[in-house]
Amino acid sequence: MAARATFIFYALFLTSIQLLLTHHVSSAARGLWKYMVPNVGISAMHMQLLHNDRVVMYDRTNFGPSNISLPNGNCRHNPNDIVSKLDCTAHSIEYDVAMNTVRPLTVQSNTWCSSGSVRPDGVLVQTGGDRDGQRKARTFSPCDNNQCDWVEIDNGLTNRRWYASNHILPDGKQIVVGGQAQFNYEFFPKTTNPNVVALPFLTETHDQGQENNLYPFVFMNTDGNLFIFCNNRAILLDYVKNTVVKTFPAIPGGDPRNYPSTGSAVLLPLKNLEADQIETEVLVCGGAPKGSYNLAFRKKTFVKALDTCARIKINDAKPQWTVENMPHARVMGDMILLPNGDVLIINGGSFGTAAWELGREPVLAPDLYHPENPVNARFETLRPTTIPRMYHSAAILLRDGRVLVGGSNPHAFYNFTGVLFPTELSLEAFSPVYLQREFANLRPKIISPKPQSTIKYGMNLKLLFTVAGEVETPVKVTMVFPTFTTHSFAMNQRVLVLDNVKFTRKGKSPTYEVQVRTPKSANIAWPGYYMMFVVNQNIPSEGVWVKLE
């Protein structure tokens, strides 16, 4: 009880100090940070934006009591929990973006270091975790009446999944790839036997005593095959036939990029979607040199992180990596695709690796990567935050174009005192430069389609929008799928630049119509809810939710 009282006293003290900063906004020429919520009650280790503009977050059940109580005096009884057999606090929350408020949610089993994605109907599916949660699946159906909560599915998975990656498939099912001591993949919901398929590539990329192949970077190619990156190299997998259709060379230098030598990766925006073969590029950034994890874990020697990015055109006949240097060395960084096609690299440290207490020297300044610029002219450094976001931090894109940032807890429990990087319960929002006031007259406002509209594959879609200032053609229309982000990887991240068909000005008012072609197949864009944006002179509108089916 004394420990709990000390915890509550410190948390309240921390909250009171942070509340003084809540309305402080730091701005500069290169973006703006805003302190949103000083204490959401948990450390936002996992994040998923839903199509009602709520963000579901969770950490783990055996951290000990969190800083937010379950509603109505509810408690979780679990005699097998090694830390909290009776826990009356929440380890998951729902964040309402518009109201800037949080609501506690209930998870019954351990969700630590798990994975997930959103089904075509907008329901969040989460899979795996630790201990009693390792074979669980959980669903969360969005609602606006604050009555929805997690539903747990016992034995939803065939194998235990911890540190695995999920990807939505063209048929709306999910593939779950890898995880600790799992050199295979499976499907959710379960398919006919066998549901688990061996993948030798996961064994080949496993470094004994260090792993370096957990949370694989998984992307769907436009031919329906899966690009899977582990450690320092990748394959293209036909998951239906369990056949490797292409093997890619290792990134020059051979250093690992996956957990615990955690870098990050994105599939760059897809464009020219009507082409017979769509150019498809993957960008991998950051990580840690070979042996960094053992040096940090065994000898407390923290090696400088990697300062390189590697980029590859995966549909080339003989694909090769192009290596570029970042402004900052970075491990545990997040990579978020923005609606204008740029890549935000944010969070993390510059020494050490992921895992408990093994990261050092936080990188407070985000870097922006411009994929369309020439090599050596693609990076710029943005306004820094003041809050370290180290191991177990996360970031996601919001519909208004901001990036929500939370989490950071490199400890086995909640720990607020006497440590290098205290457990972080706050949320911040980073506004990229396109949201600065001087660009307001260039920012489009979408009139139609209306929010939550349904669109079909291969149709001509008309978007009506207004712009107060000058419009330069061609304007871009982009579709962005909401990501499940954890451990520096935004799963299912995808930006589509739709092909322009026609552009017209409607009368003398500042109203315009652009006609675009929607994706032609589910290999290019799987069914589900997307955020749709109009981009004028690199300035995106606020997005509208559309459902592709």
PyMOL commands that set and color helices and strands:
alter all, ss='L'
color gray80, all
select helices_A, chain A and resi 2-19+61-63+71-73+131-133+200-204+292-299+433-435+437-442
alter helices_A, ss='H'
color red, helices_A
select strands_A, chain A and resi 25-28+31-37+46-49+54-58+76-77+86-87+92-96+101-105+115-118+124-127+137-140+151-153+165-168+174-177+184-188+196-198+217-220+226-230+233-238+243-247+264-267+281-285+308-313+322-325+334-337+343-346+349-352+359-362+367-369+379-381+393-397+403-407+427-431+445-448+453-455+460-466+476-481+484-486+489-491+494-497+499-505+511-517+528-536+539-540+544-548
alter strands_A, ss='S'
color yellow, strands_A
deselect
rebuild
show_as cartoon
